[in-house]
Amino acid sequence: MSEPRHVVVVGGGIIGLATAYRFARAAWRVTLIDPAPARGATWAAAGMLAPSAELLPGEEANLARQRRAVAEWRTLSGELAALVGRGPTINIGGTLLVGWDASDRALAAQFAQVARAANVEVDFVRREDQPDLFAEITPRVVDGYLLEGDGWIDPDDAVATLLEANQLLGVEVMTAWVRRVESGAEGVVATGDSFTVHADYGVLATGAQQLPEGVTARHVVRPIRGITSRLRGLDRSRQPTLRAYVRGRTFYLVSRPDGYCVIGATAEERPEARVEFGELARLMRDALELVPGLDGTEYVETRYGLRPVSEDLDPFIELLDEGRWVWASGQYRHGVTMAPLASLEIVALVSELS
Ligand SMILES: Cc1cc2nc3c(=O)[nH]c(=O)nc-3n(C[C@H](O)[C@H](O)[C@H](O)COP(=O)(O)OP(=O)(O)OC[C@H]3O[C@@H](n4cnc5c(N)ncnc54)[C@H](O)[C@@H]3O)c2cc1C
């Protein structure tokens, strides 16, 4: 019997973990290398699956891809449940988009127009007609837009399930940095401070980090930092995910059934992975003004991450050098949503090469 093909996956964020899983399912031997799996941008993500609310003008193709990715999450979740006994729950309840003041309401109206033009179902909703939708939101907000199709998953749960599935499937995990990668006719080499791994093919799922030495790439990624704060003690989970414009800034609240809330939406063009006090203060102020009930909740933690952003804002899968290394990055603000689809595409591409 011939040896299984061997792939090394560098980077264990949501993209690397899902890719390792797909390869292992396809009977490849898989080595995954990351000094701290799932502690990159994936750690900070709110877990929104929000093709509708994340739409930008001109991004209709992206909308269609994200919708496909949400459908792929259902399939992947079912597969994971069959393998490890539980799969991440896909919660689809839509998004409620509101504005804090008159100019924020104008921004929300503009967004609704763009979304409708892209065939997103958008309903104008009033508090007086549907008070439940506005539960916990300050009374000064009296109307908004309900966007269909959006939802959320718990990324911590998704990552934990993927790690468990990978372990069951025999994926070898090495906690280390890859410093250099090389390729030749025979295969690829990944080198760290105290190891060398040889494989047939390699995938660089390194998020917003610089590529290791040894390869040159056409694409460039830059980091856009974001933070999410986590609170416990307010339950809006039976209502749609809340999105808002607050004095021109964006804000979101993802509410889970156990009272765990994730708030966020900061976007800073900074490469430093840290929490800046002013950034945190603005997020907290927006949160308290929009959802006054957060005042009495328990503060759990604030997480930070660097979103990987390409030149044209689109994700990419690039074949490097001799065609044995593949670089998959640029997932920007959609990486959790896109992971099931991106991983399928990565494995399909590498399988074609082999
Ligand atoms: C605040 C915030 C909120 C977000 N919210 C959402 C959301 O609600 N929904 C959504 O879909 N997306 C969201 N995103 C975006 C999403 O988190 C990212 O697009 C996604 O996590 C990117 O995944 P990744 O695996 O490419 O990168 P990462 O998660 O950053 O993982 C890259 C991994 O590669 C490893 N690595 C890098 N270089 C090397 C090397 N040389 N050797 C070994 N390992 C290496 C790193 O250690 C890291 O673990 C959010 C992002 C942020 C920051």
The ligand as an ORCA input file, in Angstrom:
! r2SCAN-3c Opt
* xyz 0 1
  C     -12.128     41.886     16.673
  C     -12.416     40.939     15.549
  C     -13.717     40.500     15.358
  C     -14.010     39.629     14.298
  N     -15.289     39.167     14.146
  C     -15.582     38.316     13.137
  C     -16.896     37.805     12.995
  O     -17.789     38.118     13.778
  N     -17.147     36.951     11.960
  C     -16.167     36.582     11.067
  O     -16.460     35.824     10.150
  N     -14.906     37.028     11.207
  C     -14.591     37.894     12.200
  N     -13.326     38.387     12.337
  C     -12.330     38.043     11.319
  C     -11.722     36.692     11.588
  O     -11.375     36.603     12.948
  C     -10.482     36.501     10.717
  O     -10.780     36.762      9.366
  C      -9.991     35.047     10.853
  O      -9.796     34.736     12.201
  C      -8.733     34.843     10.066
  O      -8.339     33.516     10.319
  P      -6.891     33.005      9.948
  O      -6.840     31.580     10.342
  O      -6.566     33.395      8.539
  O      -5.923     33.909     10.859
  P      -5.596     33.834     12.427
  O      -6.758     33.466     13.228
  O      -4.895     35.106     12.751
  O      -4.580     32.620     12.532
  C      -3.296     32.677     11.954
  C      -2.409     31.734     12.763
  O      -1.180     31.570     12.079
  C      -0.159     31.438     13.043
  N       1.105     31.775     12.384
  C       1.404     32.902     11.694
  N       2.672     32.834     11.230
  C       3.167     31.627     11.636
  C       4.431     30.982     11.482
  N       5.440     31.536     10.795
  N       4.596     29.768     12.046
  C       3.601     29.165     12.724
  N       2.377     29.733     12.897
  C       2.177     30.956     12.366
  C      -0.547     32.426     14.141
  O       0.052     32.066     15.378
  C      -2.073     32.279     14.150
  O      -2.507     31.344     15.131
  C     -12.983     39.218     13.400
  C     -11.675     39.638     13.618
  C     -11.381     40.484     14.684
  C      -9.962     40.912     14.913
*
